[in-house]
Structures are given as structure tokens and as C-alpha cells.
Amino acid sequence: MNFPLFIAQRLFKEQSDKKKVSRPAIRIATAGVAIGLAVMIVSICVVLGFKHSIRNKVMGFGSHIQVADFMTLQTSESYPIQMGDSMLRVLKKVPGVKHVQRFATKQGILKTDNDFLGVIFKGIGQEYDTAFIHANLKAGSIPKFSDAKSGNQILVSKIMADKLRLAVGQKIFAYFIDMNAGVKTRRFTIAGIYETNLSQYDQAICFTDLYSAVKLNGWESDQASGAELTVHDFNQLNRSEDYIIKNVNRTIDKYGETYSSKTIQEISPQIFSWLDLLDLNVWIILALMIAVAGVTMISGLLIIILERTTMIGLLKALGARNSTIRHTFLWFSAFIIGKGLLIGNLIGLGLVVIQKLLGVIKLDPSIYYVNVVPVEIDWALIILLNIATLFISVFVLIAPSYLISHIHPSKSMRYE
């Protein structure tokens, strides 16, 4: 039988005695652990949700990896690269790659009778994964974009629609500058309106079919601006990129253009650097909350030891070692911490679930890129957080527990 554990269980069950001086201290210690854990859970879930929401939006416009002409990836101009069936088969065999889709871009101007707006037309083909556009579609529908013929339909963002007063089904003229042929004019129909709240993309990109973008650029049918690759596991992104660098980059197509590649992190470094800074905020919050929980537990343990001085002296008189008594109070502290963890999980996860289901807390999308606070529950991290909080809180109590060694049986018997 574990004697320290048995005594600790008896002490823990006696907390209902209102005459005990330590009762408020135990409540404060429990509350400190519970509040600290709840704050940590909410912080982690919010940061994870925010990072993944913004990251998914950025990747929705540029996927995980882009393979294109070297000059396209180094400048804002779009240069053609061969993207025929043979190159697509090569890219689909890259380890970890889930999906490959072509794209072509062309800068142009949308013009109404009263206003005009410079935009980037992104041409996409029938293989393009439109799940991201569907998730952010506000009005209309997504037409079947093709690389074989033009449907003369476009998707514009809500920002564009508001500036030009556009509506679904409306016709609009687009003008394109060609260095050889002069100005080209096309008449498009607004098929749908999307909104991602990622303003730097919403202000610039409208979607059309790949055929139109290629023809407007004056390219061959097997050319495009590049290909976008989606990987199965974002954490293994660099592995796929390394394979592309070794086997695709620096090779030359039949038109004499050079293949190159970039990850979405290299294409949008400012956004990903900003998201990485959020991790530092989380670590600061975790450190502060664990420190608060540790201080409250130390205070509570000292009060409990002082209140139980007579009991400690009696145990020593009966032959109990200092280590046995210390283990008893550490077990008792573990029970208090465990109760605080249970309450903290209920509060923290409860708040997260309420936000996830109801979206109670709203945000300004022009600043935060999302209209509600996004949350994401990672059970592995939450379990790890509970275990770490328990062990750290017990660990910081080891030193204060040595106060028991200075209590003498003869003096403690007279302690009141």
C-alpha cells in the first residue's frame, strides 16, 4: 500500500471542513490552475485557428508550390512556360503531391460606363480545384472553365463588384495591352462574386478560363504561366520542394524557357513571417499562465503545511521520514492541480466550442482577414498541455516541500 498516497487522499477528502484555515488557499490554488489552463487552451485554439485560416486563404490563391518560368517567379510579369501533358505527369509523380493544376495570368482593365479598375485575370482550366472559390463564393456560380474554348465568363471579388457596381449576370468590357497588337478588347459576363477578406488578393485577382488567358497573352496552347501543386501534408512541403529543385528546376522546355519553383512561404514571406510571430505570443502566454498557477500552488502548499504542522510532528514521532511526508503533500497538491485541470478544461473547451459553433466574437475583416475569431481544437496539443501543466506545477512544489524537514516533532506537538 502507498502510504503517502493514502494519507493524501484522506487529507483531500477533508476539504469540506469549513474550520480549516487552508480552505480558501486551496480554492485560490485550484482557481489559479483552472484559469491558467483555460486561458492557455483558448490561446492555443485561437492562434491555431487564425494561422490555419489565413494560411489556407493564401494557399487558395497560390497553392503550396508553384512551378513556373524563372523570370515569372522573380518579377511581377508573367512569362510563358511549357505545361503540356508530359510536364504535368512529371509533377504529379513528385513525392507528397496530391494535385497539380495549370494557371495563366494576364493584366487588364475592367471598365464600366462610369469607372475602371486594373486587375489580374487568372486563367484556370478544367482540372483546377475550385473548392476554395466555392467556400468563399458570395453570389452566382462557378462556370466550367476550360483550356479548349472561351466561355467569356469571369469571377470577380466583392471589392471589385462594389467599386464598379457590378452584379451577377452583368456584361462588362475588359481591355488588355499587347505590345505587338495594341489594345485587345473582350466582353465578359459576371458569373459569380467571391470574398475572402484577404484584401491584397481580393483587390487584384479575378478568375477566367485558361483558354482566354493564354490567347490574350499570345502564347501557344501548351504554354501557361505555370502549375500549382498541392501536397498531402503541409509539414512535408520542403521535402516535395527539394525533389522539384533536383529534378525539375533549371531544365529547359522546347521554347528555351527555364523551369523554376517556389513554395507559398517564399511567394508570400510577409504573411507567413507575421503568422510565425503569433507563436511567440503563445509561448509568452503559456509561460505567464504556468507561472501564475505555480505561484498560487506554492502559496497554497505553504499554508497547508503550516496548518498541518501538528500532524507532521506526529507522523515524525511515529517514525515517518521527511521524504514520506513530503511525498504525501506532493500527492495532495497533485489532487488539487488535477481538480483545477478538470475545471480549466471544462471552461476553456466550453468557450472554444461556443465560439466554433456560434461565432460569438466578431472581428473586422479589413484588419484581421476574417470576420469571426477562428478556433481549432488540436486534441494532441491540449493533452500535452495538461500533462505539462501537471508536471511543471508539481515540480515547482518540490523545493517548498522541504520546509517539512525543518519541523521538529517536539516543537510541533505544541504548535497551534
KETORTI-958894 format. One line per field, with one value per residue (C-alpha): residue number from 1; x, y, z. Coordinates in Angstrom, 3 decimals. Layout:
REM KETORTI-958894
pos c(NUM, ...)
x c(X, ...)
y c(Y, ...)
z c(Z, ...)
REM end
This chain:
REM KETORTI-958894
pos c(1, 2, 3, 4, 5, 6, 7, 8, 9, 10, 11, 12, 13, 14, 15, 16, 17, 18, 19, 20, 21, 22, 23, 24, 25, 26, 27, 28, 29, 30, 31, 32, 33, 34, 35, 36, 37, 38, 39, 40, 41, 42, 43, 44, 45, 46, 47, 48, 49, 50, 51, 52, 53, 54, 55, 56, 57, 58, 59, 60, 61, 62, 63, 64, 65, 66, 67, 68, 69, 70, 71, 72, 73, 74, 75, 76, 77, 78, 79, 80, 81, 82, 83, 84, 85, 86, 87, 88, 89, 90, 91, 92, 93, 94, 95, 96, 97, 98, 99, 100, 101, 102, 103, 104, 105, 106, 107, 108, 109, 110, 111, 112, 113, 114, 115, 116, 117, 118, 119, 120, 121, 122, 123, 124, 125, 126, 127, 128, 129, 130, 131, 132, 133, 134, 135, 136, 137, 138, 139, 140, 141, 142, 143, 144, 145, 146, 147, 148, 149, 150, 151, 152, 153, 154, 155, 156, 157, 158, 159, 160, 161, 162, 163, 164, 165, 166, 167, 168, 169, 170, 171, 172, 173, 174, 175, 176, 177, 178, 179, 180, 181, 182, 183, 184, 185, 186, 187, 188, 189, 190, 191, 192, 193, 194, 195, 196, 197, 198, 199, 200, 201, 202, 203, 204, 205, 206, 207, 208, 209, 210, 211, 212, 213, 214, 215, 216, 217, 218, 219, 220, 221, 222, 223, 224, 225, 226, 227, 228, 229, 230, 231, 232, 233, 234, 235, 236, 237, 238, 239, 240, 241, 242, 243, 244, 245, 246, 247, 248, 249, 250, 251, 252, 253, 254, 255, 256, 257, 258, 259, 260, 261, 262, 263, 264, 265, 266, 267, 268, 269, 270, 271, 272, 273, 274, 275, 276, 277, 278, 279, 280, 281, 282, 283, 284, 285, 286, 287, 288, 289, 290, 291, 292, 293, 294, 295, 296, 297, 298, 299, 300, 301, 302, 303, 304, 305, 306, 307, 308, 309, 310, 311, 312, 313, 314, 315, 316, 317, 318, 319, 320, 321, 322, 323, 324, 325, 326, 327, 328, 329, 330, 331, 332, 333, 334, 335, 336, 337, 338, 339, 340, 341, 342, 343, 344, 345, 346, 347, 348, 349, 350, 351, 352, 353, 354, 355, 356, 357, 358, 359, 360, 361, 362, 363, 364, 365, 366, 367, 368, 369, 370, 371, 372, 373, 374, 375, 376, 377, 378, 379, 380, 381, 382, 383, 384, 385, 386, 387, 388, 389, 390, 391, 392, 393, 394, 395, 396, 397, 398, 399, 400, 401, 402, 403, 404, 405, 406, 407, 408, 409, 410, 411, 412, 413, 414, 415, 416)
x c(0.000, 1.278, 1.213, 1.772, -0.990, -3.392, -2.791, -3.073, -6.458, -7.718, -6.492, -8.116, -11.480, -11.375, -11.507, -15.198, -14.350, -15.203, -12.993, -9.830, -7.675, -6.291, -9.687, -9.592, -5.964, -6.885, -9.732, -7.444, -4.817, -7.456, -8.826, -5.312, -4.653, -8.124, -7.974, -4.404, -5.233, -8.426, -6.516, -3.824, -6.378, -8.243, -4.977, -3.715, -7.063, -7.437, -3.864, -4.112, -7.454, -6.201, -2.938, -4.622, -7.469, -5.079, -2.687, -5.474, -6.664, -3.185, -2.754, -6.173, -4.745, -1.307, -1.464, 1.548, 4.194, 4.342, 6.376, 6.831, 9.353, 12.332, 11.525, 7.857, 8.842, 11.407, 9.266, 5.648, 5.451, 4.072, 6.336, 5.218, 6.476, 5.541, 2.908, 1.889, 0.797, 4.383, 5.369, 2.104, 2.855, 6.318, 4.887, 2.194, 4.940, 6.633, 6.620, 3.836, 1.991, -1.784, -2.943, -1.474, -3.288, -2.248, -2.816, -2.099, -2.282, -2.858, -3.060, -6.023, -8.580, -12.259, -14.305, -17.888, -19.574, -18.562, -15.393, -12.494, -10.235, -6.886, -6.935, -5.093, -7.019, -6.128, -6.973, -7.772, -8.603, -10.978, -8.556, -8.452, -9.650, -12.400, -13.172, -11.557, -13.587, -16.793, -16.136, -15.826, -18.469, -20.965, -23.181, -23.646, -21.891, -18.575, -18.682, -16.892, -13.603, -11.766, -8.444, -10.090, -12.614, -13.679, -16.943, -16.348, -17.248, -15.357, -15.483, -14.816, -14.292, -16.802, -14.336, -14.304, -18.076, -18.601, -16.136, -17.571, -21.168, -21.264, -23.875, -24.095, -25.144, -23.947, -21.782, -18.507, -15.711, -12.091, -9.080, -5.643, -2.449, -0.432, 2.982, 2.536, -1.204, -2.019, -5.143, -7.326, -10.954, -13.094, -16.643, -17.204, -20.232, -20.052, -20.699, -20.053, -18.729, -16.329, -14.959, -12.012, -11.369, -7.708, -7.713, -4.379, -5.733, -9.398, -8.389, -6.331, -7.484, -10.474, -10.859, -11.497, -10.861, -7.329, -8.017, -8.784, -5.713, -3.389, -4.837, -4.755, -1.054, -0.465, 1.026, 0.912, -1.804, 0.676, 2.069, 0.918, 2.218, 2.905, 1.445, 0.263, 0.984, -0.924, 0.769, -0.826, 0.981, 1.956, 4.616, 6.370, 6.296, 10.070, 10.547, 8.466, 10.171, 13.624, 12.610, 11.396, 14.617, 16.709, 14.621, 12.694, 14.364, 16.918, 15.622, 14.644, 11.445, 11.254, 10.758, 14.013, 12.401, 13.796, 11.718, 11.882, 9.806, 8.840, 6.848, 3.934, 6.098, 8.661, 5.983, 4.281, 7.040, 5.497, 2.268, 3.992, 6.530, 3.627, 1.899, 5.107, 5.186, 1.933, 3.811, 5.945, 2.798, 1.507, 4.768, 4.645, 1.044, 1.884, 4.861, 2.832, -0.129, 2.045, 3.929, 0.629, -0.520, 2.849, 2.857, -0.687, 0.146, 3.307, 1.356, -1.367, 1.132, 2.935, -0.357, -1.362, 1.997, 1.735, -1.807, -0.769, 2.355, 0.974, 0.117, 3.598, 5.184, 3.016, 3.951, 7.641, 7.222, 5.681, 8.735, 7.713, 10.628, 10.795, 10.641, 7.454, 5.749, 6.941, 5.518, 2.238, 1.901, 3.038, 0.319, -2.150, -1.023, -1.384, -5.029, -5.635, -3.886, -5.920, -9.158, -8.008, -7.124, -10.567, -12.303, -9.900, -10.608, -14.353, -14.093, -11.515, -13.012, -16.506, -15.571, -13.838, -16.822, -19.247, -17.092, -16.716, -20.459, -21.910, -19.100, -19.898, -16.789, -16.631, -13.629, -13.069, -12.137, -10.342, -7.782, -7.775, -8.774, -11.564, -14.977, -15.125, -12.447, -11.442, -10.717, -9.265, -9.114, -5.960, -6.540, -2.912, -1.727, -4.414, -3.498, 0.181, -0.654, -2.497, 0.388, 2.976, 0.955, 0.581, 4.273, 5.568, 3.167, 4.229, 7.897, 7.887, 6.435, 9.385, 11.585, 8.872, 8.053, 11.495, 10.072, 8.805, 12.408, 12.699, 9.670, 10.719, 8.334, 8.864, 8.062, 5.258, 3.292, 2.779, 2.012, -1.400)
y c(0.000, 3.501, 5.259, 8.864, 8.418, 7.051, 9.974, 12.482, 11.040, 11.406, 14.991, 15.829, 14.442, 16.621, 19.858, 20.216, 21.216, 24.930, 25.476, 24.755, 27.846, 26.346, 26.017, 29.465, 28.872, 25.553, 27.234, 30.004, 27.466, 25.425, 28.562, 29.650, 26.354, 26.310, 29.879, 29.456, 26.285, 27.775, 30.806, 28.573, 26.348, 29.329, 30.972, 27.851, 27.140, 30.750, 31.022, 27.663, 28.627, 32.047, 30.757, 27.972, 30.216, 32.834, 30.207, 28.366, 31.599, 32.455, 28.911, 29.124, 31.752, 30.207, 26.575, 25.048, 25.107, 26.985, 25.740, 28.428, 30.226, 31.560, 35.162, 34.799, 33.894, 36.707, 39.558, 40.681, 39.912, 36.654, 34.704, 31.539, 28.062, 24.779, 22.953, 20.076, 16.593, 15.336, 18.007, 17.543, 13.807, 14.616, 16.998, 14.512, 11.994, 14.350, 12.695, 14.029, 15.882, 15.440, 17.655, 19.621, 22.419, 24.881, 28.615, 31.638, 35.308, 38.456, 42.035, 44.010, 46.693, 46.226, 49.194, 50.287, 53.449, 55.363, 53.761, 51.412, 49.156, 47.462, 43.731, 40.476, 37.871, 34.393, 31.758, 28.285, 25.037, 22.148, 20.383, 23.372, 22.604, 25.178, 24.112, 27.285, 29.515, 27.621, 28.160, 31.924, 32.418, 35.123, 35.254, 33.495, 30.271, 28.988, 28.197, 25.231, 26.819, 25.187, 25.240, 24.431, 27.238, 30.511, 30.929, 34.687, 34.441, 35.759, 35.645, 38.962, 39.777, 41.674, 44.566, 44.825, 44.447, 47.228, 49.614, 49.099, 48.462, 45.049, 42.322, 38.668, 38.304, 41.784, 42.297, 44.185, 45.135, 44.280, 45.866, 44.300, 45.938, 43.881, 45.246, 43.809, 44.002, 47.115, 47.090, 43.966, 44.133, 41.340, 41.358, 39.141, 38.121, 38.258, 34.617, 34.990, 37.155, 35.858, 37.333, 36.004, 39.173, 38.865, 42.334, 42.209, 39.336, 40.389, 43.766, 42.234, 38.802, 37.793, 34.312, 33.374, 30.322, 29.197, 29.386, 33.123, 33.966, 32.005, 33.570, 37.086, 36.589, 35.338, 32.040, 28.536, 26.129, 24.040, 27.093, 28.647, 30.895, 27.768, 24.999, 24.975, 21.894, 20.837, 18.455, 15.938, 17.203, 20.861, 19.957, 17.893, 20.771, 21.204, 17.514, 17.890, 21.188, 19.592, 16.901, 19.549, 21.546, 18.480, 17.064, 19.951, 23.269, 24.572, 22.263, 23.984, 23.491, 23.260, 27.041, 27.706, 28.782, 27.662, 25.941, 27.153, 26.755, 28.485, 27.475, 29.590, 30.657, 32.097, 33.735, 35.454, 35.766, 38.780, 36.964, 33.798, 35.783, 37.611, 34.297, 32.900, 35.841, 34.572, 31.533, 33.854, 35.384, 31.923, 30.965, 34.171, 33.464, 29.854, 30.955, 33.605, 31.322, 28.451, 30.921, 32.151, 28.580, 27.711, 30.718, 30.068, 26.396, 27.270, 29.687, 27.105, 24.367, 26.548, 27.411, 23.742, 22.722, 25.386, 24.331, 20.667, 21.266, 19.218, 16.330, 16.474, 16.355, 13.408, 11.499, 12.148, 10.996, 7.769, 7.193, 8.700, 10.003, 13.513, 12.105, 10.174, 13.278, 15.378, 12.829, 12.969, 16.707, 16.473, 13.892, 16.197, 19.053, 16.810, 16.199, 19.960, 20.527, 17.696, 19.291, 22.637, 20.982, 19.396, 22.738, 24.535, 22.061, 22.480, 26.280, 26.512, 23.896, 25.189, 28.689, 27.310, 25.135, 28.051, 30.257, 27.497, 26.807, 30.280, 32.672, 34.954, 37.148, 39.112, 40.743, 43.461, 41.532, 44.551, 44.253, 40.576, 38.999, 37.024, 38.190, 35.977, 34.687, 31.318, 28.430, 24.987, 22.172, 20.073, 17.281, 16.161, 19.654, 20.000, 16.647, 17.598, 20.964, 19.235, 16.845, 19.644, 21.837, 18.971, 18.052, 21.645, 22.601, 19.578, 20.176, 23.765, 22.442, 20.151, 22.913, 24.400, 20.904, 20.749, 23.093, 19.884, 18.892, 21.894, 20.934, 19.204, 16.762, 18.145, 21.728, 20.855, 18.979, 22.309, 24.205, 25.834)
z c(0.000, -0.886, 2.494, 1.210, -1.374, 1.261, 3.645, 0.757, -0.232, 3.337, 3.524, 0.188, 1.332, 4.467, 2.463, 3.278, 6.868, 6.968, 10.018, 8.099, 7.519, 4.314, 2.658, 0.949, -0.062, -1.687, -3.558, -4.771, -5.877, -7.710, -9.360, -10.369, -12.118, -13.723, -15.033, -16.228, -18.167, -19.612, -20.893, -22.383, -24.143, -25.585, -26.697, -28.466, -30.167, -31.349, -32.649, -34.442, -35.958, -37.010, -38.512, -40.456, -41.671, -43.067, -44.394, -46.213, -47.801, -49.057, -50.367, -52.002, -54.343, -54.829, -53.684, -51.865, -54.584, -57.883, -60.827, -63.470, -65.648, -63.704, -64.635, -63.634, -60.083, -59.861, -61.222, -61.334, -65.054, -66.429, -68.804, -70.603, -69.776, -71.408, -69.340, -71.573, -70.550, -70.211, -67.654, -65.752, -65.459, -64.097, -61.484, -60.422, -59.597, -57.139, -53.659, -51.456, -54.229, -54.192, -57.044, -59.967, -61.824, -64.536, -64.487, -66.668, -65.711, -67.732, -66.524, -67.785, -67.054, -66.232, -67.448, -66.939, -68.232, -65.115, -63.769, -64.469, -62.415, -63.099, -62.234, -62.861, -64.832, -63.583, -66.161, -64.811, -66.556, -66.015, -63.641, -61.277, -57.724, -57.126, -53.528, -52.175, -54.501, -53.646, -49.925, -50.454, -53.158, -52.169, -55.243, -58.582, -59.545, -60.834, -64.563, -66.113, -67.047, -69.935, -71.766, -75.110, -75.559, -74.009, -72.159, -71.759, -68.080, -65.074, -61.302, -59.569, -55.912, -53.802, -53.592, -57.397, -57.588, -55.038, -56.719, -60.206, -59.064, -60.697, -60.292, -61.297, -64.934, -65.886, -69.000, -68.712, -71.092, -70.371, -72.079, -72.460, -73.686, -76.147, -77.176, -80.681, -81.373, -79.372, -77.188, -77.123, -76.007, -74.570, -73.271, -70.237, -68.199, -64.401, -63.421, -59.691, -56.886, -54.224, -50.987, -48.973, -46.897, -47.912, -49.416, -51.236, -53.345, -53.497, -54.910, -57.710, -58.872, -60.948, -62.439, -66.055, -68.235, -69.088, -72.825, -72.704, -70.594, -72.899, -76.064, -74.621, -73.874, -77.419, -76.199, -77.644, -76.455, -74.401, -72.595, -69.320, -66.562, -64.543, -62.433, -58.827, -56.716, -53.598, -51.162, -48.806, -45.700, -45.427, -42.854, -45.563, -48.045, -48.152, -48.991, -52.150, -52.964, -52.670, -55.167, -57.630, -57.227, -58.041, -60.891, -62.487, -61.764, -64.259, -67.000, -70.269, -72.277, -76.058, -76.300, -74.452, -71.142, -67.776, -65.108, -61.515, -58.363, -55.131, -52.083, -50.898, -47.953, -50.369, -52.512, -49.538, -46.901, -45.140, -44.293, -43.079, -41.029, -39.403, -38.646, -37.141, -34.708, -33.230, -31.900, -29.759, -28.265, -27.370, -25.653, -23.593, -22.557, -21.652, -19.544, -17.699, -17.007, -15.780, -13.573, -12.096, -11.465, -9.913, -7.546, -6.331, -5.746, -3.800, -1.598, -1.045, -0.170, 2.377, 4.071, 4.153, 5.657, 8.367, 9.201, 9.361, 11.494, 14.379, 12.086, 10.551, 14.006, 14.996, 11.842, 12.524, 16.119, 14.804, 12.614, 9.269, 7.224, 5.805, 2.263, 3.094, 4.462, 1.516, -0.899, 0.993, 0.474, -3.136, -3.773, -2.039, -4.298, -7.345, -6.391, -6.168, -9.507, -11.064, -9.907, -11.330, -14.635, -14.867, -14.251, -16.615, -19.415, -18.972, -19.075, -21.873, -24.186, -23.439, -24.599, -27.684, -28.663, -28.183, -30.438, -33.026, -33.224, -32.727, -33.729, -30.798, -31.048, -34.306, -35.985, -38.533, -41.720, -43.181, -40.359, -39.361, -42.726, -41.012, -39.778, -36.659, -34.297, -35.790, -33.418, -33.983, -31.438, -31.536, -29.023, -29.031, -28.055, -25.383, -23.817, -23.938, -22.346, -19.476, -18.853, -18.996, -16.625, -14.136, -14.136, -14.048, -11.249, -9.163, -9.967, -8.651, -5.372, -4.669, -3.194, -0.898, 0.340, 2.002, 4.658, 6.249, 7.065, 9.438, 11.520, 14.781, 16.474, 19.996, 18.969, 16.557, 19.208, 20.979, 17.739, 17.494)
REM end
